[in-house]
Amino acid sequence: MHADEADTDAGLVQRLLRAQFPEWAGLPVRRLASGGTVNAIYRVGDELTVRLPLTAGGAEGLDAEARWLAELAPLLPVPIPTVVGMGEPADGYPWAWSVHRWIEGEVLVEGRVARPELMARDLAGFVTAIRKADLDGGPPAHRGEPLADADAETRDAIEALRRTDEPFDADAILAAWDVALAVPDWPQAPCWIHSDLMPSNLLGAGDRLAAVIDFGTAGLGDPAVDLIPAWNLLPSSARQTFRDCVDVDDDTWARGRGWALSMAVIQLPYYRKTNPVISANARHVIEQVLAS
């Protein structure tokens, strides 16, 4: 997916564990299929996962993430990752890495939510809980800045999309983006947000939200970005339920739609030939935003 990403395999994970966590060295290791773009994920035995960042940027802040996961966990209504080990560069692998407890659940997929009204309420419960987290000293969230800070990258991506054979009207996307940019910025103090509530970071069990994973982007910012499941996961029939339960004003909702659109149009030209999960979701989001 990335020109500079590290090569990883199960053998590397076994060697790293043998050298740094020998208590887990005898467990079977297998790579998990994932639409994620930051880490290669390996299941280790029945109770653990190893996350190997694919790029240097993905390895930044792992210690801080572990700290905030521990502090956020008791404040949230669903399980989130628990870090049980921090690994060091070795055996040709150049960056820090981590070991997490396994969390049961199935990765959610757009268009496959069995009871979307229930999922909308569960997602809203998570979004409202994290934004109420009273934890001092949090880092700036990725995408926690004003929407206008993403303008140049978004416009470049729209032009890149125009040059592909994707069946989207670039002018209609630009018009929707301009509408989002005209919305006033978040006027209050930044609050805690996850900032990457993509379906691939959401686990379900039965009809309910089972866990939220991948907090590498979490921190303080505009809560609008945590509204993106309204367009990247939930069907239009459940969108109003989600909005009612997260209790946001019109401007915040409109900025959330803008973030969903920006993320999708940036993702699609970049991942359309390398990550079918992300590119399919990006197409879905663009369709949903333009339809709304």
N, C-alpha and C positions, 0 to 999 in steps of 0.2 A: 504493500500500500504506500509506503514511504520510501523515497530514494535512499535514505540514510538509516533504515531500520536494521536492528540486529537480527542475526540468524539464531533461532532457538529451536531446540527439540527436547524430547523426553530424556535423552541421554545427558544433555547439559543439565537439566534439572536434577537428575539423579546424582551427578557429580557435585553439583553445588550443595545439595543436601548432605551428601556423604562427608564433605569437608567442613560444613558449617553447622549442620543440624543432624548429627549422626543418629539421634533418636528416631528420626523419620526416614532414614536412608533406605530401609528395607521395604518401604511401602511401594505399591505399584503406582506408576505415573502415566497419565495420558493427557494429551492436549484436548481442550474443549473447543468445539466449534463456537465461534463468537463473532458478532458483528462489531465488536469493539475495535477502536482504532488506536488505542494508547498502549495496551498491554497484551502480551500472549498469556493465556490463562491455562494452567495445568492442574488437573485434579490429582491429589496425592492421597492415596488410600480412600477411606470413606468420609474423613472428617476435615480435610484440609484442601486448600488451593494455594498454588504458587503463582504470583503475578510477576512477570518479567517485562518491564517497560521496553517498548520497541525502539524508542528514541531517547536522546538525552533529555529532551523536554519532559517526557513522561516520567522520568526519574526524579525530577526536581520536587522537593517538598514532601518526600515520603514520610520523613520523621514528623513533620507538622501534621500531615494527614492522619497519621496514627494517633497523635495526641487529640485532635479534634473529634475523631471517631469515638474515642473513649468518652469524651465529655458530652457529645451529642446523643449518644445511644440512649441514656435514660430519659431523654426529653422527647423522644419520637415514638409514634404509635406502632411502628413495624420494625423488625430487625434490620440492622445495618451491619456492614462488615466489622469483624473483630480481628485486629492484627495480633498474631501470636509470635511472630519472628521477623526480624529485619536482617536481610542478607547483604553481603558486601560484594563488590566486583571481584571476580575470580574466574579462572579457567577460560579466559578469552572473552567472558561476558563483561562489558565495561562499566555497568552502572549498579547502583543499589537496587534491591528487589525486596519483595515482602511475601510473607506466608500468612494466610487468612484462614479463619474457621469456615468450613463449608456451610452454606445456607441452602436449605431445600427450597425448590421452586422452579417454575418454568419461565423462561424469558418471554415477556409479552411481545405480541406482534400486532401491528395495526390491522384492523379488519377482522381480528380473531378474538375479540373480547366477548365472552359468552353473555355476561350480564353487565353491560356498560354502565348502567345507572349505579350499581353497587361499586364498580371500579371507580367511577367518577367521585363518589363520596369518600372512598378510601384514599384516593390520590389527594383530594382536597384536605383530608385530615392530616396527611403528611405535610403538605405545603403550608398549611396554617400553623402546624406545630413547629416546624423549623424556623419560620419567620418570627415566632415568638420566643425563640431560644435566647435566654439572657446570659450570654457568655462573652466576657470582655476580651478584647485583644485579638479578635478574629482577623484573618488576612482578607485583603480585597478578593472578592470572588471573580473568577473568570466570567466575563460577560456581565459583571455587576455594574459596569460603567453606563453612561447614557447611551441610548441607542445610536445617536449620531456618531459615536466613536467607531461604529462598524460600517459607516456609510461608504467609505472608499473601497473597502474589501468587498462589500456587498455589490456595489456597482460593477467592480471589475469581474466578479463572478457572474453577474447577469450577462455581461458582454461575452464572457467565455461560454456561457450556456447558449447564447445566441448562435455561436459558431458550431454548435453540435447539431446532431439530428434529433435531439430531444423535442417532443411535440408540444412545446410551450411557447406562448406569445411573450417574448421578452419585453415588449412595450407594456403589456398588461401587468407583468411583474414589477416593472419600474414604477408604474402608476400606483400599485399597491404599496410599494416601498415608500414612495413619496408621501402617501397618506400617513403611514406609520411615523415617518420623520417629523411630521407637522404636530404630533402630539406632545404636550409639555412633558418635561422630564419629571422623574420622581421627586416630589418636593420635601420629603421627610428624610430622617436619618437612615442610612443603609441598615438593613437587617440581614439576618442569616438566611442564605439561600443555598440550594444544592447546585443549581445553574446548569445541569446537564441531564434533565429528566427525559432522556431518550428512552424509547421502549426497551432497548438493549440493556438499560440500567435498572429495569423494573422487573421483579419476579412475581409471578402469580401462583396461587394454589387454589384449586377449585375455581370459584368465581371472585376471589378476593385478592387484594394486594398482599403479597407475602413478605416482601423485603424491597429495600432500595439499596443499590450498590454503587460503587465507583464515586467516591467523594473527593477526587483529586481537584475538582474545580470549585468546591464549596468555599463559602466565606461570606463576607458582607457585601451587599449591593442592593440593587433595585429588585423587589420581589416579582416584577413582571416576567422575568425570564423563567420562573418556575411555573408559569401558566402554559408552557408549550405543549404539555400532553393534551390540551384541548384540541390541538390540530395534528399532532404526530401520533396519537394513539386512539383517542375517543372518537366515536362516530358523532356526526352532527346532532343526532337525537339525544345524546347525553351531555352535550357541551353546555347547555344552560344549567343543568344540575351541577356540574362542576363549577361554573361561574357563581351560582348562588351560594354554594358551600364554601368557596374560597373568599367570598365577600370582598370584592375589589371594585373600585370605581371604573368608569368608562375609559379614562385615560390609561390606567394600568392594564386593563384588558386589551386595549388597542396596542400598547407597547409589547405585550406578550405575543400578540399576533405578528407584530413586526419582527420580534426575535425568532419566532418559529420560521418565518419566511426567510430571514437573513441566514439562519443556520442551514436551511435546506438548499438555498441557491449557492451557498459556498460549498456545501458537501457534494452536490451532484456532479459538477464538472470534475472535481478532484477524484471522487471515488467511483464514478460510473463504470469503470472497467476493472476495478480491483476489489470492491466491497459491495456485493449485491444486496446485503442487508441494509446498509446505510443508504445506498442509492435508491433502493425501492422505497424506503421511508421518506427520502427527500422528495421523490416524485409525488408520493401521497400527500405530503404537507403542502407542496405547491398547489396541487389540485384543490385541497381543502381551503386554503387561504383565498385563492382566487374565487372559489365558489361562494365564500362567505362575505 
